[in-house]
Each structure stands twice: as structure tokens, then as C-alpha cells.
């Protein structure tokens, strides 16, 4: 069924038993991803998450319904997340919607789907599914989104600074969130200790002044240069930099590539898409970003974003395995990039 944004938010915050499948699609993938996190929060940190992708469901259409009906080994809540879902997975969705039982909610974030999409038609026509399309916000909406993100982190963000962040991020929700989060960290803001954002702080952290310490590592990892990656990791270790500090710059770049790749399309010109991104791409990084846009396809860079988000959560958990996980994820990403480059 087609849902309004308020209906989808309410359902994700408290998943109703009668809804088996949530489809978040449309050109604003960052907005869809932000909505998907509401289900993750609703399920709780102890819930077991099952990750599937389009290729898996294409090869095994029964897998989705099986996972949705399975119980957790530890008796915890369980939910299923599908990345890069497309029409090839329509038989899997049909099996899920027609299955006798499915106790675990399933959520999928897809990009722009054509009105003729088999997947979209299934989700819109069945009462056990909810579907919502996310459009890129206009300038005014984007400013309010930035202000809302800041408020959640204890940061008061004046409208003029929100407008600057929107311009710097070219209206991309994920990049805006990254810039706001950097301000929150920089000013040591939190809901229990609110801070006022300043133009001086934004100047120090603006997207068009990238961190020269992590820039070479970002390009090495996403460009598939393993030798350079190990060299940069060694350099950062020698300077005493925490591994957690490399995640956000990598995540910002991966999200930027994902946005530009979506604009370029499978047969589009990377150079034109990078130029169209405007200030979101620092002029000194245009060559590297263009090369990386050519290197990664949409499903591949979506998996990179998810890997980095998982690694970031691990570094925030306070567990000693955080740094080790970050290094492992960087190696995995760089190896994949090297294969794409070959």
C-alpha cells in the first residue's frame, strides 16, 4: 500500500504485525536510509539483523520468506534488511507477501523505481506492504532538515548557517547530516549540554575545506590502492590518530559518490555528474572523485556505505574490537575497489 510520510514513520517506529514489508524508494536515497534507521531503533540494539541483497534473492526467491518466518537463536527480536533490491527480487517479495506466516519485519531501500516496476507494483497493491517514495527536499525543507538534525544532537543551528550547510552539501541529506555531526562533535554539544553553532566553527569544518590528514587515506581506500592505504594507516597510527576519526571522512565521500553515481546513471558521464554536484566536490578532489564514480556502481557503493556505518557504530560501542573492525572494513573495501579498477 502507498503510505504518507507520517504513516510510514509511525509504522517504522512501532511495526504493526499486519505489515510484513516496508519499501523506501525514490531519488532521495539518503532520506530513505534515514527513515530505515527508525525501524532499527524500534527493534532495539539487541535485535538480530539479517542482511540480504538483490543477487541473493534473485538466486533464492524463497530465502526472504524463510528469514521473515525464522526465530532468533537467542530469543531476541529479529528483522531483515535488503540492500539494492530491484525487480529481479520481485518473486522473493511475492513469496513473502503470500507466505502463511512472517513474524519478522522486512525493510528495503531502493533507488528510483519506474512506475512499471514489478517490485513497486507488488508493494503498492498488497495490504501487507507499505511503500513510500522520497524526493529530494527543496532548499527550505533542506534547511529545516539540517536544523532538526542539529537539534537532536543538542546544537542550535541558526537559519543562515543551515543555509550554508545545505549549499555546501548540494542539498544531499546524508552529506548535510555529516556536516552537522561534525559541528556537534567540534562544539561538544549534546542534548543535556546544548551549544550554539557559530560561523567560525563552520568555517573550520566546512565541506569545501577537507581534512588533509585523512584525504589521502580516503582516496587510497575508495580508489583500491592497497599499498597507499597501508602507508596512510601507518602514518596515522604514528601520529596517534584514532581509527574512529577516519570513518566519517570515508563515509562522507562514499555517500557523495553514491549521490553522483545515481545522478550519472549506469550509462552517464561521470565528469558531467561531478560538475553538476557543484560545491559538494572540493575542486582539488574532482579528478579523484570522478575516477571513483567510474569505479563504483550503485549497488557496490551502497554496500560500502553500509559497511562504514556498521564500523562507525562499532567504534562508538566502546568495545576494544572497534579499531580492528575498522581496519578490516577498510581492507575489504579497498580490495573490492581494486577489483573494480582491474
N, C-alpha and C positions, 0 to 999 in steps of 0.2 A: 504494500500500500504506500501511496505517496504521503509523506509526512511534512508538516511545517517544521521550522527550526525549533520552536518551543516544544512541539510534540516529541521530536527526536531527543532533545536534551532531557526531557522528563523521563523518556523511556530508557535512555542510557544511564541516567542516574539511579534508576530503580527498575531493572529489566523485568518487564511483565512476563509471566510464564507462557502466555499465548504467542509471544513473538520469538521466533527461532533465529531470525536472520536480520542483521542491520547492514544496509548498503549505503555507504557515504561516497558520493561521486561528484564529478564536476571539475571545472578548471582550477578551482581553489583547493588544491590537494593539501596545502598546509592547513587550511581551515577544516578540512575533513579529518586530518590527522589529529588536530586539536580536539575535535569532537570525540574522536575514538578514545582519547585518553579518559574521557568521562566514564566510559564503561570500565576501563582498567581501574580507576579509583573506586568505582562502585563495587567491583568484585573483591577489592582489598589486596594488600601485599602478599598475603599467604595463599592466594588462589593460584591454581596450576593453569598456566597458559600454554596452549598448543598452537604452534606456528605452522601454517601451511602456505603453499604458493600455487600459482596458476598451473605450472607444469605438473606438480604432484596430483592435482585434482583432475587434470586432463588425462593422465595415465591411469588414475584410480578413482573413478567418479563416486564409488561407494565410500571412500575414505571420510568425506565430510560428515555424512550422516552417522557413520560409526563413531567418530570422535565426539560428535554432539550428544550421542547417547551413552558414552562411556562414563564410568565413575572414576574419580581420582583414587589412586592407590592409597593415599593418606587421609581420605575422607574430607579433603578440603573442597572449596568451590573450584570449578573448572570452567574455562572459556576458550574459545577458538578464535584466532586471528588469521585472516587470509590476506596476503600481500599480492599485489599485481593481478588481481582477479579480472578475467576477461571472459569473452563469450565461449572460449574453449572449456570453461568450468561450468557452463550452463547445465549440463547433465548432472553434475555434482550437486548444484543448488536444487534442481528439480527433485533429486533423490532425498535431500534433506527436508524439503518442504512437504514431501509426501510420505515420509517415514512415520511409523506408528508412534515412536517416542523420540524426543530430543530434549534433554534437560539442560544442556549447556549452551549458553548464547554464542552465536557466531557473528563476527563483525568483519566486514571487508571494506577497505579503502581503495577506490578505483579512481582513475583519472576521468577525463571527459569521455562519456559514452554516447554513441549515436542513438537517436530516437528509435532506430530499428534494432538496437542491441537485444539479443536473446536474453542475456543476463538481466538487463534492465527491465524488460517486459515481464519476466518471471517475478522479479522483486515487486514491481508495481501492481501486478494482478493478484498476488496471493495475500490473504489476510494474516499469514504467519510471518510476513516480512515487512520491514519498514525501510523506505528509501528516501534519501534527501540529497538534493543537488546543492553544491556550494559554489557560489560565484565569487569572483574577485571583488572585494569591497571597494566602494568609491572612496575618494580622498577623505570625506567627512567621517565615513564609517571606519576607515582605517585609523584615523586619529583617535576615535573612541575606543577602538580595539587596543591600541597602544596604551592609552590611559588606563583601561581596565586591567591589562596585564601588569602594569606598574602598581596599581592599587592593590592587587592581590599579593604583591611582594613587599608592601609597606612603603612604596615610593609614590610621592605626589608629583605628577608629571604635568607641568603647565601645557596648555594647548599649543603654544608656539614651539615648544620642544618636541611635542608629539608630532607636529607637522614636519619638523626636521627629520625625525626618525623615519616617518613614512616616506619622505623624499629619498633619504639615504638607502632605504631598503626597497625602493621602487614599488612600494605598496604590498610587498610579499609578507604575509602574516608570519611565516616562520623566521624570516630574517629580522622582522620587527621585534619578535619575541626575543631573539638572540641579543639584539642591541639593548633592549630594556633590561634583560637579565644581567648584562654586563654592568649597566648602571647600578642595578640593585646591589651587586657584589662590590662594586667600586665604592659606593657610598655606605656600605654595611647596613643596608635597610632591611627591615623585617616587619611583619605585621605588628609585633609588640614594640618596635622602635622605629616609627615612621621617619622618613627623611624627605627633604625637598630636593628634587633634581635641579641641577644648575647647568647653564650653558657651558661653563668651564669644564664640568665633568664630561659632558657630551663631546666637547671638542677633544678631550684627551682619549676618548674611547670610540670615536666615530668610525663608521664602517669604511670611510674613504681614507683612514689612516691605519692600515692593517698592522698587526703586531709583527714586527720584523724578527722577533725571536722564534716564532712558530711558523712563519711564512714558508721557509724552505722545507720544513717537515711536511706541511700541508701539501705542497706540490710534489714532494717525493712520494708520499703515500698514495695520493689520488692519481699520480702520474705513473705509478708502477716502477719507480726507480728504487729497487731494494737496497743497493749499495749506498745511495744517498740517504735513504731512510735510516739505516743503521748508524751512519755517520752523524746525522742530526740527533738521533736519540742519545748517542754517546755524549754529544756536546751539551744537550740539555741536562743530562744526568750530572755531568761535571759542574754545571752551574747551579745545581741543587734545585732545578725546576721540578715541580710535582707533575706526575703524569696526568693528573686531572686537568691541568692547565692547557693541555693540547687538544682535549676533546672538543671544546666549544668552537675554536677556530676551524677545526676539521668539519664539524657539524654545520657551521655556517656556510662553508664552501660547498659541502655536499648538497645542502638544501638549495644553494644558488644554482649549482649545476642541474639539479632536478627541475627547477623552475625554468631555466633556459632551455633544457632539453625538451620539456613539454611544449614550450613556445616554438621551438625549431621543428618539432615533429620528426618522424623517422627519416623522411627524405629531405628535410630542410637544411638550410645552410647555417652552419654553426656561427660563422663570422657575423652574419646579419642578426642572428638571435642575440649574440653577445653585445653587439652595438645597440640593439633595441633595449637591452637591460639598463642602459644609462649608467647612473652613478652607483648602481649596485655592484658594478665591477670596477675596482680600482684600476686606473689606466695602466699602471706598471704590470698588472697581473692579466691583462687582456690576452696575451699570447698563451700563457699557461692555462687560463680558463677555457679558451677556445679549443685548445688541444684536449683538455679533459672532457669537454662537452662532446667532442667527436668520439672520445674513447669509451664513454659510458652510455649504455642505452637506458631507457626509463626504468625497467624492472631492476636492472643492476644497481643503479644509483639509489633506488628506493630501499634496496636491501642494505646498502651502505649506511643510509640514514638511520635505519632501524638498529643496525649493529652499534653505531655510535651512541644512540640513545640508551641502549642497554648497558653499554660500557660506562656512560655517564652516571646512570643510576647505581652501578656497582661502585664507582668511586665515591659516591655520596653516602653509601651504606655504612661506611666506617670499617668495613672488613678489610683485612690485610691482603686479600686477593685482588683488590681493585686495580692496583698498578700492573700486576701480572696480566689481568684480563685486558687492560688497555693495550699493552704491548702485543698480546696475542691477536687482538682485533685489528690493530694496525698492520700486522704482518699478513693476516688473511686478506685484508682489503688491498694491500699493495701487491700481493701475489695475483689477485684477480685482475687488478689493473694491468699488470704486466702481461697477463694472458690476453686481455682485450687489445693491448697495444701490438702484440705479436701478429 
